Amino acid sequence: MTSDYSKIKEENEKLKQELERVRYEKDKYKKMFDVSADALSIIDLESGRFIECNRSAIDMHGVESKENFLNLRPSDLSPTFQPNGQRSEALAGEKIHQAVSKGPQLFEWVHSKLDGSTFPCLVSLTAIQVGNKYHVLAIGRDISMLSDAQKQLEDAHVEAQSFKKAYLREKEKFEKFVNLAPVGIVINEFDTGKFVYVNKEFSKFTGYKVGELNSMDYWQLTPKKYEAEEAEQLASLTTKKRYGPYKKEYIHNQGHKFPVLLSGIKIEDEDGKEYIWSVAQDITEQQTIESDLRNAKQLAESSSKARSQFLSNMSHEIRTPINGILGTLQILQRDISENQHSRLIGNAIFSAKSLLRIINDILDYSKIDANQLELETVELALDNIIESVVSDFLPVAHNKDITIKTVFAQNMANRWLSDPVRLRQILINLVSNAVKFTDTGSVTIKVSEASNEAQNGIIIAVSDTGIGMSEHALSQLFERFTQADTSITRRFGGSGLGMSITHNLVTLMGGYIRVASSEGNGTKFLVYLPIEKAATQVSYRHDEGLAFETPNLAGKCILVAEDNMINQEIVKSMLEKTNADLHFAENGRVAVDMFNKVAPDIVLMDIQMPVMDGKQAFHLIREIDAVVPIVATTANVMTEDVKEYQALGFSGYLSKPFDLSSFYRYLDEKLNN
């Protein structure tokens, strides 16, 4: 009898110990389940409902409680449609079926919260059998919140403290959940650093087997150079009970080092023993991508800078000889009265200006392509701009025996606020096209105000009686480098950039451009620009941009700093009839010395010169005199160049080649007004 009692007592003691072990195992794996930074849930295949979830799943979907979550179906946590257009409910069913029939499924999914907001998620589905029932283990990871692993762990730990009950079969289920996580999950003893638990992902990227890691500590994976930083992270665990996110390197089983991102918290078990629960990510691929992106950005910036420098240099080198050609022709036109010679020179000037427009188109194309084209807003006289454009095309129009008409609406305002350079460029391209493609008849420019509830600004209509366009040509009109066909290019010429640039300029200014045309019946362009009227209005002058009489600059001293002898001769010829006192310097050093001797009323300063450039000379002259106007006269016309001259304090800027009338007007305003 006593022997039987002893056996029963012994069996009870064994059963009690086994129950304690089961409780420990159950508690450990339940904590691991709920502490996971990823959203873990179980779907019952028979009912199609959730039967289990962790805190991360509840928080990720914005559900109030676990009870509410378990009353939901998977379809309640997804939008009606996925990005590929498929219905979420049908596609989710396919994924679950594949998990059962083909094995674990890993894919991206768009989930939704109860408030209707959506977020991207990485989902893993695995079919498991628990007893005689089949379930699907779902692991979800919010891709937009990967960097928030720290908070997920803290939330998971808090929730783990309240999770008290489970059953024995959960051990296998939790192990599957944790091992399916796409990040390393580890538990270390706080005092020794010894690994207590590692999941398969951590084993995979360190190269060690799980059994090997369980006999190691994290110091064996950490290079010695991180000892000081490790001490800081351990101090953070002591004072704040958490650490990270923290980047360092691990030593792989094969001996090489690789980068990892770590974060974690310190917890105590029921016996007061302290552990570090960590999430570890191998960030090798991420750092490689970041490095590639940095290199690509540097290469793109370098290429863009090189392209801008090349275009700037080419513009300067081309404009310098054009200045000589166009300047000489304008002087001859001014001084020759014989009609035939004057007409020939007019044609030559038109050709030189056409070449200059092509150069400007190429520069603007580059700026538009790089999103670097900027607008300015100043007061302008609309009639003057239009008449100056018309005057440019009168020689070729006369040669073709066509007329150019300008019609302004009655009582039309004349002063407006806009970018005069870009407005003139739009008009030049429209009138150039009209004159180019018209052999007989006329080109008409009509200008009116747009003034109603929907629109305020100006409307410019340019129509011609030319060859017109086919529907196919109209469809390609605003594409770069495109003309109707090769025969058009051979007959009329052109780069194929003008209308594309015009379309971009109109759009940049907030307006629109429309076109109507048919073959043989001419073309009509209509441009709307939403610009504002100036505060004060003056009557139409019809003079700015047209021929400006030689100003009388008697008694005025002009110092010209210019290293190019041809350009010196051009400026001298342009200004000799103004009666101004002219002095020339071949470089910046000579210009500074001459400034002290002649005390000029204005300095025309070239920028690129030998010995001393124009910018250095500007600073030295400003130390002598802070008032006298110093005007940058250069073939550097890139936006960044002009901004630099303005920032340096130049009194103005004149681009080469000089337009004689504009040059006269500028000097007259500076010296006589």
Secondary structure, DSSP 8 states (H G I E B T S, - for coil): -HHHHHHHHHHHHHHHHHHHHHHHHHHHHHHHHHH-SSEEEEEETTT-SEEEE-HHHHHHTT-S-HHHHHT--GGGGS-SB-TTS-BHHHHHHHHHHHHHHH--EEEEEEEE-TTS-EEEEEEEEEEEEETTEEEEEEEEEEGGGGGGHHHHHHHHHHHHHH-----TTHHHHHHHHHHH-SSEEEEEETTT-BEEEE-HHHHHHHT--HHHHTT-BGGGGS-GGGHHHHHHHHHHHHHHSEEEEEEEEEE-TTS-EEEEEEEEEEEE-TT--EEEEEEEEE-HHHHHHHHHHHHHHHHHHHHHHHHHHHHHHHHHHHHHHHHHHHHHHHHHHHH---HHHHHHHHHHHHHHHHHHHHHHHHHHHHHHHTT------EEEEHHHHHHHHHHHHHHHHHHTTEEEEEEE-TT---EEEE-HHHHHHHHHHHHHHHHHT-SSEEEEEEEEEEESSS-EEEEEEEEE-S----HHHHHTTTSTT--S-HHHHHHH---S-HHHHHHHHHHHTT-EEEEEE-TTS-EEEEEEE--EE-SS-------TTS-------TT-EEEEE---HHHHHHHHHHHGGGT-EEEEESSHHHHHHHHHHH--SEEEE-SS-SSS-HHHHHHHHHHH-SSS-EEEEES---HHHHHHHHHHT-SEEEESS--HHHHHHHHHHHHH-
